[in-house]
Amino acid sequence: MISIKHLTKSYHNLKVLRDINAEISKGEVISIIGPSGTGKSTFLRCINLLEIPTGGEIIIDGQNILSRSCNVPVLRRKMGMVFQNFNLFGNLMIIENVMAAPVDILKVSRKEAYKTGMKLLDMVGLGAKATAYPDELSGGQKQRAAIARTLAMNPEIILFDEPTSALDPTMVGEVLSVIRKLADQGMTMLIVTHEMRFAQDVSSRIFYMDEGIIYEDGPSKQIFENPQKDKTRAFIHRIKSYQISIRVKQFDYFQLYSELDEFAKRYYLSKEQTNNLQLMTEELVLNLILPRQKEDTVCIDLAVSYLELDRLFEMTLEYGGEQFDPFKDIEDIGVKIVMKKTRSQDYSFANGKNQIKITL
């Protein structure tokens, strides 16, 4: 369906895309992941010519869209685009937003556009909001309306540019569920996303981008469970674990809580689960272990990992000092909280290091 050969994009002396090569077949769902600043959104915007590539070829249905003879407006009708910030017309009702392009561009009758628009709004769960204005909708509802508007043009492929990045975490799931439904229906989609769990579950393939290229391309299972290249492995490991070393008693625990919150969001933890993760850190680190550390020899290493097969989180704490098993004092209020909120607790002492492992 799409063939991309040696695609490049530069802004003055800055090379954003260096040499992109890819083949995309009908019905594939491809998530594009990677560190920030590696050209993921630029790549997507080049495909529908919102950004004009510096060089290379993009061939869609046998036609090089970078040739002068290409009819760009006709091309764009084949590709829908869903943006981070919705781009709805604030002065139009939601149903009017959905109807606008079919009426103005495809010359569909208003009656037919209305009928189709209502079906699409029902599909994304917004039939009751058809006559509302964008300002009356939540962020998740606006993005679902934007997806319905894109579908109204009957595209062959949909490009999603970080469709959940502007949303409150509580609204992410409702948008991702709509994208899952489209994937189940066989829609061809390219999705730039930071939602790793979603990318893993819904994608037929993953593009891992780094250094301005598609650094690794493979099935979702391979990329997340057995990546073949070093940078991919490092990136996947980073998103599956969170680590911090504490070397002073007056460390920034507000930053720690914030980073744990971000880590929990990647795996769609509920607010209660996130709070439990932070609570375990507070009880174990701040209340039980840190007070026993000597000011000049504080040594605490905290690691939180996502256990993918079991859908559990494992927290490991290593700390220096004398042998200290907090779980021996079962009357301590902090210990009671930890034991109540976790599935398992394990303590060991070896080579002068204390270690606690808990799962939750």
Helices and strands as residue ranges (DSSP letters): E 2-11, E 14-24, E 29-33, H 40-47, E 55-60, E 63-64, H 72-78, E 79-82, H 94-104, H 110-123, G 127-129, G 134-136, H 139-151, E 157-161, H 169-184, E 188-192, H 196-202, E 205-210, E 213-219, H 220-225, H 230-240, E 241-246, H 253-266, H 271-281, I 282-289, G 290-292, G 295-297, E 300-307, E 312-319, G 326-328, H 333-341, E 344-350, E 353-359
